[in-house]
Amino acid sequence: MMNWAVIGLVYAGAYAALMTALADQPSMRLIVGNAALMLPPLAPLAVLARRRRAWRGRQSVFWWTIGAWAALWLFGQVFWASDELMRATPQSWFRWPIIVQLCASALPLIALVAWPHRAASDDTAITVALDIAVLLFLTGFLYWSLIIAPGMHAEHAALALRSLATIGPLVRLAAMIGLLCASISAGKSAWAPVYRGMAAGMALAFAALIVLSWATVRGDYQTGSPSDIGWMLPFFFAAWAASAAPATPPAVRGFAGAVRPQSSPMLLFLALLAVPIVGYGSVSVLSLGPEIDRMREVATAFTLVCGIGLIMLRLRVERAASEQAGQRARLLATACEQAGELIVIVERSGRIEYANDAFCRATGYVPEELLALPPASLVAEESKGSIPAFNESIRARKIVRINLAIARRDGSMFQAACAAAPIVDASGRVTHFVSVIRDVTEELRLREQLVRSERLSAIGGFVSGVALEINNPLQSMIGTLELALADPHAAALRADLERMRFDAGRTVRIVCNLLTFVQQAPTERVLIDLNDVVKATTAVRAYELELAGIELREDYAAMMPLVLANRDEIQQVLLSLIVNAQQAMADGAGTRVLRVRTHMIDADAVVDVHDTGPGIPDAIAGKIFEPFFSTRRAGSGPGLGLSLALGIAHAHRGTLDLVPSTVGTCFRLTLPGAGFPGPALPHTPARAAFGG
């Protein structure tokens, strides 16, 4: 990248040396001086032409204003040189070309109205361009009233010249101060050195123009003086700044929040107020003759009318832009309200500024309550430890993805996946952050079910092998018992052998059910009466329940639908529930009651097995159907009963649920109904044999 500042210093040094060498040749110095003054404005114009696509919005307006400074100054210099070289009219201080150059010299200061480091928004670019045009127009009037008009009167030409000599350096000084203030405002952004570079050029110009102004007042100035470098240097430093200026970042699609105005119409009103004060006040203070005074009054009125018209145009453009931005904001707000995700926007100070309807419904708060609520209070206690790291990431302008628990208004909570992103203004400061939250409670539940299913699949091979190993000796035991029962024995011994055969047969069926569950093999299903199955199952365990001191209460519905099921598998589920209830109440004190109840829910057949034991704590309620999980003490069972029962229920397109109960534990088996039987037949007592 070419260092235009160094080139400018070399150019200025060479110019000063050449003009010093030509001190004794006024004509040559006049020609060389006018020609040399036309080259510096071309430097920023060349850089701006090359980088014209690098900027947009307010930044583009800023650099186009700098380009207008160079172009207008060059335009005025061309006519200045033509007056001096072709018309032999040296130092035409009070002709119109000087107005063009004077107005152009004020443009670096006026260009700061764009405040390019603060915003690059296209929405306000037209407004800022109109502000600059109005200020340039009013600046031209002030220069004409204070310098050109007095200079047209012979008696006041010296005063006008002193005014010109004073205003020229002061404009550079004001531009330097403005640019330095802008660099301070820019902080550590890439725009700070841009402003400082241009301010350095203005500082050198201020120092050189003091010398030039002093020579002008004394009448010693001639085009081609070494002090002309005061006109040249700012252009080279502006070219240097333009070549190093950062390009406008790509436009971000979406709504970036409310655009803060970077300029105010109050500045234009104050500038317009100066027009009648200067115009009419100068006429009353300093009369320049009827003709010139009349011209000054007309110029004042014309400037007021045009200035008011431009300001009204500016306000109309700003209003149209505001309406367009408002319409866009309403559109995006409507989209946020219709979104299913939970959306909340929080200010840097920690105040909730916006929450969509989905967020309000999920948390139970109304929007007015959320506006007065600290965001941290919406985070459940178990997730509050994540807040400091979250805030630190937002301050570092990072996108944060975190899982946390959100507290509702009623004290409950839900698990949520939160994605938050900072909203950064043009100066790089985080002003807000927007968070999109998704309720993942159901997703976590399904994930737990998937994990449970995967775990069940993983143990399938192991269980299948164990079941096969158990089945072989059981078959041998049953065969031996059949042979023993063929011979006459004592009644007591025969009863014991019958019970051993029954338990062995039941164990064989359990193993078969286990193999069926693991291998997912089809089983024969027929229409059965669930009441009969429940009665047969309770009859098997009635004696053991009586010995354990447990009262069995049976409540059967008068009308129950048939169910399409495998009788042995349903008996296995019921027996597992009854055995679990018996073991839960084994060590309990007080009344021990096991209630088995059948009823209907819609068209489904339902069996409730309810005990008065200690119940199941909420902390482990979600794990009781997992394989090898047991609430009993170690050594009392492998923990497969409920897991197998759940698998059998699902295989029958039914459900097995833990139903909330105020006392003890209640399991509910639900099976889909398959129609009702014919006329009821006289009931016969259920056989004691388990499905025999």
ZIQUIHU-V708680 format. One record per run of one state. SS is the DSSP state (helix for helix, strand for strand, loop for the rest). FROM is the first residue (numbers start at 1). TO is the last residue. If there is no record, write none. Layout:
SS/FROM/TO
SS/FROM/TO
//
This chain:
loop/1/3
helix/4/21
loop/22/25
helix/26/50
loop/51/51
helix/52/54
loop/55/56
helix/57/85
loop/86/95
helix/96/114
loop/115/121
helix/122/151
loop/152/153
helix/154/186
loop/187/190
helix/191/218
loop/219/225
helix/226/244
loop/245/264
helix/265/285
loop/286/289
helix/290/338
loop/339/341
strand/342/347
loop/348/350
strand/351/355
loop/356/356
helix/357/363
loop/364/366
helix/367/371
loop/372/373
strand/374/374
helix/375/378
strand/379/379
loop/380/380
helix/381/395
loop/396/399
strand/400/407
loop/408/412
strand/413/424
loop/425/429
strand/430/439
loop/440/440
helix/441/458
loop/459/459
helix/460/486
loop/487/490
helix/491/519
loop/520/525
strand/526/529
helix/530/547
loop/548/550
strand/551/555
loop/556/561
strand/562/565
loop/566/566
helix/567/585
loop/586/592
strand/593/601
loop/602/603
strand/604/611
loop/612/620
helix/621/623
loop/624/640
helix/641/651
loop/652/654
strand/655/659
loop/660/664
strand/665/673
loop/674/692
//
